[in-house]
Amino acid sequence: MLDVIMRRRSIRKYRRDPVPREMVLDMLKGAMYAPSASNRQPWSFVVIEDRRLLEAVPGFHPHAAMVPEAAGCIGVCADTSLSHGSMWIQDCAAATQNILLVAESLGLGAVWLALHPREDRVEGFRNLVGLPSGIEPFSLVAFGWPGEKPAMPERWDESRIHWNAW
Ligand SMILES: Cc1cc2nc3c(=O)[nH]c(=O)nc-3n(C[C@H](O)[C@H](O)[C@H](O)COP(=O)(O)O)c2cc1C
């Protein structure tokens, strides 16, 4: 597990080969097994594979130039009426991270794109896929077969660890 976590990089270049449906379902399975506050599992997912929709994403997201080249992207959303207060944010973050880790374990490349709390991105995604009210979009994960291999950075920093007291 630590190996998968340390190998994972944000991948923003993709080869054009299609990603099998089973792999997409595995990423979604990983998301649905994330922890959630009071085990409310408030998430829902919008999988976008339609190229015209993928091409529209950079129109409302300033850091999403890679999306039209991706095999697809997953919109991680929450039904806030199911959420334990505002904990849907943490729940969706855990689900998003699980998607990235399953992608890495399958040899896919993926990148986390924030939607919440940027209103323009939230509205853009809402309009793109026709989200009903009460469903809040949290993040987009673009995925595909990796077309780049960024180096593994050094992140271990013992000075960030405090034992028992700061
Ligand atoms: C909340 C969040 C928002 C992010 N938004 C974007 C984004 O809009 N566009 C993008 O290319 N990468 C985005 N990233 C990816 C980060 O840039 C990336 O995780 C960071 O540079 C570290 O690189 P690594 O993922 O390869 O370890 C986001 C990551 C997080 C956690």
Ligand as a Chemical Component Dictionary entry (heavy atoms), coordinates in Angstrom:
data_LIG
# 
_chem_comp.id                   LIG 
_chem_comp.type                 NON-POLYMER 
_chem_comp.pdbx_formal_charge   0 
_chem_comp.three_letter_code    LIG 
# 
loop_
_chem_comp_atom.comp_id 
_chem_comp_atom.atom_id 
_chem_comp_atom.alt_atom_id 
_chem_comp_atom.type_symbol 
_chem_comp_atom.charge 
_chem_comp_atom.model_Cartn_x 
_chem_comp_atom.model_Cartn_y 
_chem_comp_atom.model_Cartn_z 
_chem_comp_atom.pdbx_ordinal 
LIG C1  C1  C 0 -7.594 19.909 -3.569  1  
LIG C2  C2  C 0 -6.714 19.702 -4.771  2  
LIG C3  C3  C 0 -6.949 20.432 -5.915  3  
LIG C4  C4  C 0 -6.165 20.245 -7.052  4  
LIG N1  N1  N 0 -6.490 20.934 -8.200  5  
LIG C5  C5  C 0 -5.761 20.711 -9.324  6  
LIG C6  C6  C 0 -6.127 21.348 -10.537 7  
LIG O1  O1  O 0 -7.091 22.094 -10.618 8  
LIG N2  N2  N 0 -5.379 21.094 -11.636 9  
LIG C7  C7  C 0 -4.290 20.248 -11.601 10 
LIG O2  O2  O 0 -3.649 20.070 -12.652 11 
LIG N3  N3  N 0 -3.925 19.637 -10.447 12 
LIG C8  C8  C 0 -4.637 19.828 -9.322  13 
LIG N4  N4  N 0 -4.303 19.181 -8.165  14 
LIG C9  C9  C 0 -3.136 18.293 -8.129  15 
LIG C10 C10 C 0 -1.956 18.962 -7.392  16 
LIG O3  O3  O 0 -1.413 19.986 -8.200  17 
LIG C11 C11 C 0 -0.909 17.878 -7.081  18 
LIG O4  O4  O 0 -1.474 16.902 -6.220  19 
LIG C12 C12 C 0 0.334  18.457 -6.427  20 
LIG O5  O5  O 0 1.030  19.306 -7.325  21 
LIG C13 C13 C 0 1.292  17.365 -5.949  22 
LIG O6  O6  O 0 1.701  16.530 -7.009  23 
LIG P1  P1  P 0 1.393  14.958 -7.022  24 
LIG O7  O7  O 0 -0.111 14.773 -7.020  25 
LIG O8  O8  O 0 2.021  14.458 -8.283  26 
LIG O9  O9  O 0 1.983  14.353 -5.795  27 
LIG C14 C14 C 0 -5.082 19.337 -7.019  28 
LIG C15 C15 C 0 -4.845 18.605 -5.858  29 
LIG C16 C16 C 0 -5.668 18.753 -4.755  30 
LIG C17 C17 C 0 -5.433 17.897 -3.527  31 
# 
loop_
_chem_comp_bond.comp_id 
_chem_comp_bond.atom_id_1 
_chem_comp_bond.atom_id_2 
_chem_comp_bond.value_order 
_chem_comp_bond.pdbx_ordinal 
LIG C1  C2  SING 1  
LIG C2  C3  SING 2  
LIG C2  C16 DOUB 3  
LIG C3  C4  DOUB 4  
LIG C4  N1  SING 5  
LIG C4  C14 SING 6  
LIG N1  C5  DOUB 7  
LIG C5  C6  SING 8  
LIG C5  C8  SING 9  
LIG C6  O1  DOUB 10 
LIG C6  N2  SING 11 
LIG N2  C7  SING 12 
LIG C7  O2  DOUB 13 
LIG C7  N3  SING 14 
LIG N3  C8  DOUB 15 
LIG C8  N4  SING 16 
LIG N4  C9  SING 17 
LIG N4  C14 SING 18 
LIG C9  C10 SING 19 
LIG C10 O3  SING 20 
LIG C10 C11 SING 21 
LIG C11 O4  SING 22 
LIG C11 C12 SING 23 
LIG C12 O5  SING 24 
LIG C12 C13 SING 25 
LIG C13 O6  SING 26 
LIG O6  P1  SING 27 
LIG P1  O7  DOUB 28 
LIG P1  O8  SING 29 
LIG P1  O9  SING 30 
LIG C14 C15 DOUB 31 
LIG C15 C16 SING 32 
LIG C16 C17 SING 33 
# 
